[in-house]
Amino acid sequence: MHLAIRTAALLVLAVSPARPEPMVPAAIARAQERLTAAMDAASLASATAGCGQALDASDVSPDARDGARRALRAAVLAARDRLASRLRRAVESDLRERLPAHAAELQRRREAAVGHIMDEFAYPDGEAGRAVQPRVDAKLEAVREMWETPLLAVGRRMPLLAAELETLNAATALALESAGIDRLATDAVTLSDLLADADGTYARLLREAPADAFGRNRLEQNRKVAAWNAQVAGLAPETAEQIEVTNAYREMLGRLALQIDPALCRAAQEHAEAMARAKRLFHRDGGDGTPESRIRKAGYEPLAIGENICGPAATAREAHALWCRSPGHHRTLIDPLFNQIGVGHAEGFWVQNFGRGRLRKPGENP
């Protein structure tokens, strides 16, 4: 009898129900459904109406209330992203139809920048040149914008796109506010956010769609030069990077890429080492000859030559930046007369040797 009583007591304890957690208001589930189905900014903005008050009035635990708000935030931002993607696809489709016009715009910006750089009166050496450097930089930045982020460059001049984006961000803010959710700065979609994923693809299309026959020929030659350069072995990493930076810059400005010439590289390296030993920059008065004699001694017979030097510069990009802020060096860097290059580097001293000669074909022995 005693055992039966104990058993009965255990059974009662086993089936005794716990006090249930109050349910999150049904309005939250309905809001999530509306957010999933939102087709425009207006439906996004109204999807969470009343959710904040419903949560505040419910008797759920603070943890459950916070969890519901986190779920609502995720649903609001997912709806925002879906609508932003639709807007991006529409913009990209519209702009692709205007690809030839954008190629022409890129060329117009190039001509403005290159024309200023190559004009010795508008961009002179010395203090006068440094005074106008900001104007040159602004024109270069306009080219770079169209070269690297063309959708963003064009999108900034589309007031209807800006209005659509503003409407989407306002709807997102209202949906979060209605749910009693604090807004963050990252909740707003910027034009850069909207177009970033598509910009790389469009930039490649733009670069491969020159505005004229000369541009198409330039593109084909640059491909051949890149193929030949890729087979040149034995370059120091810093030398290879300097040549890549130079060619990328020239291509951005519509110039032909430069083919690596081993003899020019030898001459450049020997001169860089001579300057490093002397711990100073020089073209002619360092005891190792002139640019022309050094190049010829290395085995290069030029139709034209040029030489840039700088130092100290820790990296290839730092050297490039120094040359781009010196009018004479800048002109040499993008001179259309040259089609070959050699680079040398020693202890922070850099040399670029430029030449014009017969271009080798891919597969030809360097």
For each residue, the residues with C-beta under 8 A, 3 or more apart:
1: 4 5
2: 5 6
3: 6 7
4: 1 7 8
5: 1 2 8 9
6: 2 3 9 10
7: 3 4 10 11
8: 4 5 11 12
9: 5 6 12 13
10: 6 7 13 14
11: 7 8 14 15
12: 8 9 15 16
13: 9 10 16
14: 10 11
15: 11 12
16: 12 13
17: 20
18:
19:
20: 17
21: 60 61 64
22: 58 59 60 61 64
23: 26 60
24: 28 29 55 58 60 64 65 68
25: 28 51 54 55 57 58
26: 23 29 30
27: 30 31 50 51 54
28: 24 25 31 32 51 54 55 68 71 72
29: 24 26 32 33
30: 26 27 33 34
31: 27 28 34 35 47 48 49 51 72 75 179
32: 28 29 35 36 71 72 75
33: 29 30 36 37
34: 30 31 37 38 43 46 47 48
35: 31 32 38 44 47 48 72 75 76 78 79 175
36: 32 33 75 78 79
37: 33 34 43
38: 34 35 43 44 47 79 82 83
39: 43
40: 43 44 83
41: 44 45 83 167 168 170 171
42: 45 46 171
43: 34 37 38 39 40 46 47
44: 35 38 40 41 47 76 79 80 83 168 171 172 175
45: 41 42 170 171 174 175
46: 34 42 43 49 175
47: 31 34 35 38 43 44 76 79 175
48: 31 34 35 51 52 72 76 175 176 178 179
49: 31 46 178
50: 27 53 54 178
51: 25 27 28 31 48 54 55 72 178 179 180
52: 48 55 56 177 178 179 180 181
53: 50 56 57 180
54: 25 27 28 50 51 57 58
55: 24 25 28 51 52 58 60 65 68 69 179 180
56: 52 53 180
57: 25 53 54
58: 22 24 25 54 55 65
59: 22
60: 21 22 23 24 55 64 65 68
61: 21 22 64 65
62: 65 66
63: 66 67
64: 21 22 24 60 61 67 68
65: 24 55 58 60 61 62 68 69
66: 62 63 69 70
67: 63 64 70 71
68: 24 28 55 60 64 65 71 72
69: 55 65 66 72 73 179 180 181
70: 66 67 73 74
71: 28 32 67 68 74 75
72: 28 31 32 35 48 51 68 69 75 76 179 181
73: 69 70 76 77 176 179 181
74: 70 71 77 78
75: 31 32 35 36 71 72 78 79
76: 35 44 47 48 72 73 79 80 172 175 176 179 181
77: 73 74 80 81 172 187
78: 35 36 74 75 81 82
79: 35 36 38 44 47 75 76 82 83 175
80: 44 76 77 83 84 168 171 172 187 189
81: 77 78 84 85
82: 38 78 79 85 86
83: 38 40 41 44 79 80 86 87 168
84: 80 81 87 88 168 189 193 194
85: 81 82 88 89
86: 82 83 89 90
87: 83 84 90 91 161 164 165 168 194
88: 84 85 91 92 194 195 197 198
89: 85 86 92 93
90: 86 87 93 94
91: 87 88 94 95 151 155 158 161 194 195
92: 88 89 95 96 151 195 198 202
93: 89 90 96 97
94: 90 91 97 98
95: 91 92 98 99 102 151 154 202
96: 92 93 99 202 205
97: 93 94
98: 94 95 101 102 154
99: 95 96 102 103 205 206 209
100: 103 104 209 211
101: 98 104 105
102: 95 98 99 105 106 146 150 154 206
103: 99 100 106 107 206 209 210 211 215
104: 100 101 107 108 211
105: 101 102 108 109 146 154
106: 102 103 109 110 143 146 147 150 206 211
107: 103 104 110 111 210 211 212 215 254
108: 104 105 111 112
109: 105 106 112 113 139 142 143 146
110: 106 107 113 114 143 252 253 254
111: 107 108 114 115
112: 108 109 115 116 139 142
113: 109 110 116 117 136 139 140 142 143 253
114: 110 111 117 118 253 254 255 334
115: 111 112 118 119
116: 112 113 119 122 123 135 136 139
117: 113 114 123 136 327 330 331 334
118: 114 115 123 331 334
119: 115 116 122 123
120: 123 124 125 327 331
121: 124
122: 116 119 132
123: 116 117 118 119 120 129 132 136 327 330 331
124: 120 121 128 129 327
125: 120 128 129 326 327 328
126: 129 130
127: 130 131
128: 124 125 131 132
129: 123 124 125 126 132 133 326 327
130: 126 127 133 325
131: 127 128
132: 122 123 128 129 135 136
133: 129 130 136 137 325
134: 137 138
135: 116 132 138 139
136: 113 116 117 123 132 133 139 140 330
137: 133 134 140 141
138: 134 135 141 142
139: 109 112 113 116 135 136 142 143
140: 113 136 137 143 144 324
141: 137 138 144 145
142: 109 112 113 138 139 145 146
143: 106 109 110 113 139 140 146 147 252 253
144: 140 141 147 148 252
145: 141 142 148 149 150 152 153
146: 102 105 106 109 142 143 150 153 206
147: 106 143 144 150 203 206 207 252
148: 144 145 199 203
149: 145 152 153 192 195 199 203
150: 102 106 145 146 147 153 154 199 202 203 206
151: 91 92 95 154 155 195 198 199 202
152: 145 149 155 156 191 192 195 196 199
153: 145 146 149 150 156 157
154: 95 98 102 105 150 151 157 158
155: 91 151 152 158 161 191 194 195
156: 152 153 191
157: 153 154
158: 91 154 155 161 162
159: 162 163
160: 163 164
161: 87 91 155 158 164 165 191
162: 158 159 165 166 191
163: 159 160 166 167
164: 87 160 161 167 168
165: 87 161 162 168 169 189 190 191 194
166: 162 163 169 170
167: 41 163 164 170 171
168: 41 44 80 83 84 87 164 165 171 172 189
169: 165 166 172 173 187 188 189
170: 41 45 166 167 173 174
171: 41 42 44 45 80 167 168 174 175
172: 44 76 77 80 168 169 175 176 187 188 189
173: 169 170 176 177 183 187 188
174: 45 170 171 177 178
175: 35 44 45 46 47 48 76 79 171 172 178 179
176: 48 73 76 172 173 179 181 182 183 187
177: 52 173 174 180 181 183
178: 48 49 50 51 52 174 175
179: 31 48 51 52 55 69 72 73 76 175 176
180: 51 52 53 55 56 69 177
181: 52 69 72 73 76 176 177
182: 176
183: 173 176 177 187
184: 187
185: 188
186:
187: 77 80 169 172 173 176 183 184
188: 169 172 173 185
189: 80 84 165 168 169 172 193 194
190: 165 193 194
191: 152 155 156 161 162 165 194 195
192: 149 152 195 196
193: 84 189 190 196
194: 84 87 88 91 155 165 189 190 191
195: 88 91 92 149 151 152 155 191 192 198 199
196: 152 192 193 199
197: 88 200
198: 88 92 151 195 201 202
199: 148 149 150 151 152 195 196 202 203
200: 197 203 204
201: 198 204 205
202: 92 95 96 150 151 198 199 205 206
203: 147 148 149 150 199 200 206 207
204: 200 201 207 208
205: 96 99 201 202 208 209
206: 99 102 103 106 146 147 150 202 203 209
207: 147 203 204 219
208: 204 205 219
209: 99 100 103 205 206
210: 103 107 214 215 216 218 219
211: 100 103 104 106 107 215
212: 107 215 216
213: 216 217
214: 210 217 218
215: 103 107 210 211 212 218 219 254
216: 210 212 213 219 220
217: 213 214 220 221
218: 210 214 215 221 222 254 256
219: 207 208 210 215 216 222 223
220: 216 217 223 224
221: 217 218 224 225 256 257 359
222: 218 219 225 226 247 251 256 257
223: 219 220 226 227
224: 220 221 227 228 359 361 362
225: 221 222 228 229 247 256 257 258 259 359
226: 222 223 229 230 247 257
227: 223 224 230 231 362
228: 224 225 231 232 259 260 359 360 361 362 364
229: 225 226 232 243 247 257 259 260
230: 226 227
231: 227 228 362 363 366
232: 228 229 235 260 262 366
233: 366
234:
235: 232 239 240 243 260 265
236: 239 240 345
237: 240 241
238: 241 242 315 316 345
239: 235 236 242 243 265 269 343 344 345
240: 235 236 237 243 244
241: 237 238 244 245 315 316 317
242: 238 239 245 246 316 319 320 343 345 350 352
243: 229 235 239 240 246 247 258 260 341 343
244: 240 241 247 248
245: 241 242 248 249 316 317 320
246: 242 243 249 250 258 320 333 341 343 352
247: 222 225 226 229 243 244 250 251 257 258
248: 244 245 251 252
249: 245 246 252 253 320 324 333 334
250: 246 247 253 255 256 257 258 333 334
251: 222 247 248 254 255 257
252: 110 143 144 147 248 249
253: 110 113 114 143 249 250 334
254: 107 110 114 215 218 251
255: 114 250 251 334 336
256: 218 221 222 225 250 336 339
257: 221 222 225 226 229 247 250 251
258: 225 243 246 247 250 338 339 340 341 354
259: 225 228 229 339 340 341 359 360
260: 228 229 232 235 243 264 265 340 341 342 366
261: 264 265 300 340 341 342 355 357
262: 232 265 266 342 366
263: 266 267 295 298 299 300 342
264: 260 261 267 268 295 298 300 340 341 342 353 354 355
265: 235 239 260 261 262 268 269 342 343 344 353
266: 262 263 269 270 298 299 342
267: 263 264 270 271 294 295 297 298 300 342 344 353
268: 264 265 271 272 342 343 344 351 352 353
269: 239 265 266 272 273 342 344 345 346 351
270: 266 267 273 274 288 294 298 344
271: 267 268 274 275 288 294 307 309 344 351 353
272: 268 269 275 276 344 345 346 349 350 351
273: 269 270 276 277 344 346
274: 270 271 277 278 286 287 288
275: 271 272 278 279 280 281 282 286 309 311 346 349 351
276: 272 273 279 346 347 348 349
277: 273 274
278: 274 275 282 286
279: 275 276
280: 275 286
281: 275 309 310 311 349
282: 275 278 285 286 309
283: 290 291 307 309
284: 289 290 291
285: 282
286: 274 275 278 280 282
287: 274
288: 270 271 274 294
289: 284 293 294 297
290: 283 284 293 294
291: 283 284 294 295 305 306 307 353
292: 295 296 302 305
293: 289 290 296 297
294: 267 270 271 288 289 290 291 297 298 353
295: 263 264 267 291 292 298 300 302 305 353 355
296: 292 293 299 300 301 302
297: 267 289 293 294
298: 263 264 266 267 270 294 295
299: 263 266 296
300: 261 263 264 267 295 296 342 355 357
301: 296 357
302: 292 295 296 305 355 356 357
303: 355 356 357
304: 337 338 354 355 356
305: 291 292 295 302 353 354 355 356
306: 291 332 335 337 338 352 353 354 355
307: 271 283 291 332 351 352 353 354
308: 323 329 332 333 350 351 352 354
309: 271 275 281 282 283 349 350 351 352
310: 281 313 319 322 323 326 329 349 350
311: 275 281 319 348 349 350
312: 347 348 349
313: 310 318 319 322 348 350
314: 318 348
315: 238 241 318 319
316: 238 241 242 245 319 320 345 350
317: 241 245 320 321
318: 313 314 315 321 322
319: 242 310 311 313 315 316 322 323 350
320: 242 245 246 249 316 317 323 324
321: 317 318 324 325
322: 310 313 318 319 325 326 329
323: 308 310 319 320 326 329 330 332 333 352
324: 140 249 320 321 329 330 333
325: 130 133 321 322 330
326: 125 129 310 322 323 329 330
327: 117 120 123 124 125 129 330 331
328: 125 331 332
329: 308 310 322 323 324 326 332 333
330: 117 123 136 323 324 325 326 327 333 334
331: 117 118 120 123 327 328 334 335
332: 306 307 308 323 328 329 335 352 354
333: 246 249 250 308 323 324 329 330 352
334: 114 117 118 249 250 253 255 330 331
335: 306 331 332 338 354
336: 255 256
337: 304 306 356
338: 258 304 306 335 341 354 355 356
339: 256 258 259 355 356 357 359
340: 258 259 260 261 264 354 355 356 357 359
341: 243 246 258 259 260 261 264 338 352 353 354 355
342: 260 261 262 263 264 265 266 267 268 269 300 352 353 355
343: 239 242 243 246 265 268 350 351 352 353
344: 239 265 267 268 269 270 271 272 273 350 351 353
345: 236 238 239 242 269 272 316 349 350 351
346: 269 272 273 275 276 349
347: 276 312
348: 276 311 312 313 314
349: 272 275 276 281 309 310 311 312 345 346
350: 242 272 308 309 310 311 313 316 319 343 344 345
351: 268 269 271 272 275 307 308 309 343 344 345
352: 242 246 268 306 307 308 309 323 332 333 341 342 343
353: 264 265 267 268 271 291 294 295 305 306 307 341 342 343 344
354: 258 264 304 305 306 307 308 332 335 338 340 341
355: 261 264 295 300 302 303 304 305 306 338 339 340 341 342
356: 302 303 304 305 337 338 339 340
357: 261 300 301 302 303 339 340
358:
359: 221 224 225 228 259 339 340
360: 228 259 364 366
361: 224 228 364
362: 224 227 228 231
363: 231
364: 228 360 361
365:
366: 231 232 233 260 262 360
